[in-house]
Amino acid sequence: MDKHFIKNIDFEVPLNMEGLVDYQEGKVISRTLAQGKNLSLTLFSFDKGEEISSHSSGGDALVYIIDGEAEITIGENKFNVKKGETIAMPAGISHALLANERFKMLLIVVFNA
């Protein structure tokens, strides 16, 4: 089969998820692993002080923190989510992310297409 649904990583090789995206000073770095009408998988690294401002999505989002800690705002509520923890963000509700320290995350967004 020539067509893969997952991209930007090697197949049939054990990989360290944390090492798939590097930190860069003053930047948010992303690596898309899958993008389709029903599902999006993206790895991110945030340098300290970087953020994604408040926005909403048409799909439910799940953030899994791979390294560090993030301040995540969902609606009016703020959460400090640490390495090894996850949080779900419902579709249509505004949310934002702030790096009080460097952090890496896997973002999974599920859409009803």
LOLUM-321416 format. One record per residue: x, y, z of N, C-alpha, C, O in turn; residue in three letters. Coordinates in steps of 0.02 Angstrom, whole numbers, padded with zeros to 5 digits, always signed. Layout:
! LOLUM-321416
XYZXYZXYZXYZALA/...
***
This chain:
! LOLUM-321416
+00042-00059+00000+00000+00000+00000+00044+00062+00000+00087+00069+00044MET/+00035+00106-00048+00077+00165-00054+00051+00225-00016+00089+00269+00003ASP/-00014+00228-00004-00043+00286+00029-00045+00276+00104-00073+00227+00129LYS/-00014+00323+00140-00015+00321+00213-00059+00378+00238-00061+00432+00207HIS/-00092+00367+00293-00134+00418+00324-00095+00458+00376-00111+00515+00391PHE/-00042+00427+00403+00003+00461+00449+00063+00484+00409+00088+00448+00365ILE/+00087+00545+00423+00144+00572+00385+00196+00602+00431+00185+00611+00491LYS/+00253+00618+00403+00307+00653+00437+00341+00614+00493+00376+00644+00534ASN/+00332+00548+00494+00369+00505+00540+00385+00440+00503+00352+00422+00455ILE/+00436+00405+00528+00454+00340+00499+00405+00286+00522+00380+00288+00578ASP/+00392+00239+00479+00350+00181+00495+00395+00123+00517+00453+00118+00498PHE/+00366+00080+00557+00398+00018+00579+00464+00030+00615+00511-00010+00609GLU/+00467+00086+00652+00525+00103+00692+00500+00131+00759+00460+00177+00759VAL/+00524+00103+00815+00504+00132+00880+00530+00204+00884+00589+00217+00871PRO/+00487+00250+00904+00506+00321+00907+00490+00348+00976+00442+00327+01009LEU/+00531+00396+00998+00519+00432+01060+00478+00493+01042+00503+00539+01010ASN/+00415+00495+01063+00369+00549+01045+00398+00617+01064+00392+00665+01026MET/+00429+00622+01122+00456+00686+01146+00510+00713+01099+00519+00773+01093GLU/+00547+00668+01067+00602+00689+01023+00581+00706+00952+00623+00725+00912GLY/+00517+00700+00936+00494+00712+00868+00484+00786+00852+00475+00805+00794LEU/+00486+00829+00903+00481+00901+00892+00529+00934+00941+00529+00919+01001VAL/+00570+00980+00916+00621+01014+00957+00597+01082+00980+00553+01113+00950ASP/+00628+01106+01034+00616+01174+01056+00658+01222+01014+00714+01205+00994TYR/+00631+01281+01001+00668+01334+00969+00653+01399+01006+00595+01414+01021GLN/+00705+01437+01019+00697+01498+01058+00648+01546+01026+00654+01563+00967GLU/+00598+01568+01065+00550+01618+01043+00499+01592+00993+00468+01632+00958GLY/+00490+01526+00988+00446+01499+00936+00400+01445+00961+00412+01412+01012LYS/+00346+01436+00924+00303+01378+00929+00318+01337+00867+00313+01362+00811VAL/+00335+01274+00877+00352+01229+00821+00298+01175+00818+00276+01149+00869ILE/+00276+01159+00757+00226+01106+00749+00249+01055+00698+00287+01070+00652SER/+00225+00994+00707+00239+00939+00661+00174+00900+00652+00152+00866+00698ARG/+00143+00907+00594+00079+00874+00580+00092+00800+00566+00134+00782+00525THR/+00055+00757+00602+00061+00685+00592+00004+00657+00551+00012+00607+00516LEU/-00054+00689+00555-00111+00668+00514-00159+00727+00508-00169+00765+00556ALA/-00189+00734+00450-00236+00789+00438-00290+00763+00391-00275+00747+00333GLN/-00351+00761+00414-00406+00738+00373-00470+00771+00395-00471+00812+00440GLY/-00526+00752+00362-00589+00784+00379-00616+00761+00447-00657+00796+00476LYS/-00594+00703+00471-00619+00677+00535-00569+00683+00593-00589+00682+00651ASN/-00504+00690+00577-00453+00686+00630-00392+00727+00611-00371+00729+00553LEU/-00363+00759+00662-00300+00795+00654-00255+00776+00713-00277+00777+00770SER/-00192+00758+00698-00141+00742+00749-00082+00788+00737-00052+00787+00683LEU/-00063+00828+00787-00007+00874+00779+00034+00876+00843+00006+00881+00898THR/+00100+00873+00835+00146+00883+00890+00166+00956+00892+00176+00987+00840LEU/+00173+00984+00951+00194+01053+00959+00248+01058+01012+00250+01019+01060PHE/+00293+01107+01004+00337+01129+01058+00329+01204+01064+00325+01240+01014SER/+00326+01228+01126+00318+01299+01141+00378+01321+01183+00393+01290+01234PHE/+00411+01374+01162+00462+01404+01205+00426+01443+01260+00368+01462+01253ASP/+00461+01454+01315+00432+01492+01371+00406+01559+01347+00441+01596+01311LYS/+00344+01575+01367+00314+01639+01349+00273+01638+01285+00236+01685+01270GLY/+00280+01585+01246+00241+01580+01183+00170+01557+01199+00157+01527+01250GLU/+00125+01572+01153+00054+01554+01165+00016+01546+01099+00038+01567+01046GLU/-00041+01515+01105-00092+01515+01053-00151+01552+01084-00179+01530+01134ILE/-00170+01607+01054-00222+01649+01082-00290+01615+01078-00299+01564+01044SER/-00338+01643+01113-00404+01614+01119-00437+01605+01051-00439+01651+01009SER/-00463+01545+01040-00498+01528+00978-00543+01469+00993-00540+01440+01047HIS/-00586+01451+00946-00627+01391+00954-00617+01347+00893-00592+01369+00841SER/-00637+01285+00900-00628+01235+00847-00695+01202+00833-00739+01199+00876SER/-00701+01177+00773-00761+01140+00754-00760+01068+00777-00809+01031+00766GLY/-00705+01047+00808-00700+00979+00833-00680+00977+00906-00654+01027+00933GLY/-00692+00921+00938-00668+00911+01007-00592+00901+01004-00567+00866+00961ASP/-00556+00933+01050-00483+00929+01051-00460+00896+01116-00489+00906+01169ALA/-00407+00857+01110-00375+00825+01167-00302+00845+01166-00268+00834+01116LEU/-00278+00873+01221-00207+00892+01227-00175+00844+01277-00199+00834+01332VAL/-00119+00815+01256-00079+00772+01299-00011+00805+01307+00024+00815+01257TYR/+00009+00822+01368+00072+00856+01381+00128+00803+01384+00128+00759+01426ILE/+00176+00810+01338+00232+00763+01332+00291+00785+01376+00327+00744+01402ILE/+00299+00851+01383+00355+00879+01422+00334+00947+01449+00298+00984+01415ASP/+00357+00964+01508+00344+01030+01536+00274+01038+01564+00243+00991+01588GLY/+00250+01100+01560+00184+01117+01589+00154+01175+01549+00190+01221+01529GLU/+00089+01172+01539+00053+01223+01501-00004+01251+01542-00036+01215+01581ALA/-00017+01316+01533-00078+01346+01561-00128+01345+01504-00119+01377+01452GLU/-00182+01309+01514-00233+01301+01463-00298+01331+01488-00322+01313+01542ILE/-00326+01377+01450-00389+01409+01467-00443+01379+01422-00436+01377+01361THR/-00497+01357+01454-00555+01331+01418-00615+01370+01442-00633+01366+01501ILE/-00645+01409+01398-00699+01455+01419-00670+01504+01469-00624+01541+01453GLY/-00696+01505+01529-00673+01550+01582-00627+01515+01632-00603+01547+01679GLU/-00613+01451+01622-00575+01411+01670-00502+01402+01649-00488+01388+01590ASN/-00455+01409+01697-00384+01400+01683-00360+01337+01718-00379+01322+01774LYS/-00317+01300+01683-00290+01237+01708-00214+01236+01696-00191+01256+01643PHE/-00176+01212+01745-00105+01198+01735-00099+01123+01722-00111+01083+01767ASN/-00081+01106+01661-00078+01036+01640-00005+01018+01633+00033+01052+01597VAL/+00016+00963+01666+00087+00944+01671+00102+00882+01631+00057+00846+01608LYS/+00167+00870+01622+00191+00811+01586+00154+00749+01609+00148+00736+01669LYS/+00129+00711+01561+00093+00650+01575+00018+00660+01585-00019+00611+01590GLY/-00005+00723+01586-00076+00737+01595-00108+00756+01528-00074+00776+01481GLU/-00173+00750+01526-00212+00767+01467-00274+00806+01487-00297+00802+01544THR/-00300+00844+01440-00362+00882+01451-00400+00885+01386-00371+00893+01332ILE/-00467+00879+01391-00510+00882+01332-00543+00950+01328-00562+00979+01379ALA/-00548+00976+01267-00578+01041+01255-00636+01031+01206-00625+01008+01150MET/-00697+01047+01226-00755+01034+01183-00758+01081+01123-00737+01139+01126PRO/-00785+01055+01069-00796+01095+01008-00838+01156+01024-00883+01154+01065ALA/-00822+01211+00991-00862+01272+00997-00849+01314+01059-00878+01368+01065GLY/-00806+01291+01104-00790+01329+01165-00720+01359+01155-00674+01324+01134ILE/-00713+01424+01169-00648+01456+01159-00596+01426+01208-00612+01408+01264SER/-00535+01421+01183-00480+01396+01223-00415+01429+01201-00409+01454+01145HIS/-00365+01429+01246-00300+01459+01233-00247+01420+01270-00262+01385+01319ALA/-00184+01426+01248-00128+01392+01279-00072+01442+01291-00057+01483+01247LEU/-00039+01438+01349+00016+01482+01366+00072+01441+01397+00060+01398+01440LEU/+00133+01454+01374+00192+01419+01401+00223+01460+01457+00263+01505+01444ALA/+00204+01445+01519+00238+01477+01576+00309+01450+01582+00352+01482+01611ASN/+00320+01391+01554+00386+01362+01544+00382+01324+01478+00328+01315+01451GLU/+00439+01303+01452+00437+01264+01390+00394+01202+01398+00394+01170+01451ARG/+00356+01186+01346+00318+01123+01348+00308+01096+01277+00312+01132+01227PHE/+00295+01030+01276+00279+00995+01213+00212+00960+01223+00196+00938+01278LYS/+00174+00956+01169+00109+00924+01174+00091+00888+01110+00116+00905+01056MET/+00048+00839+01117+00015+00807+01060-00056+00832+01060-00092+00826+01110LEU/-00078+00860+01005-00147+00885+00997-00184+00838+00951-00164+00826+00894LEU/-00240+00812+00976-00284+00769+00936-00351+00806+00931-00381+00822+00982ILE/-00373+00818+00870-00438+00850+00859-00481+00802+00819-00461+00778+00766VAL/-00542+00789+00845-00589+00743+00813-00649+00784+00788-00680+00821+00826VAL/-00663+00777+00724-00718+00813+00693-00774+00765+00674-00761+00706+00661PHE/-00835+00790+00672-00892+00751+00649-00904+00772+00577-00940+00821+00564ASN/-00875+00736+00530-00879+00756+00459-00937+00721+00424-00948+00733+00365ALA/
***
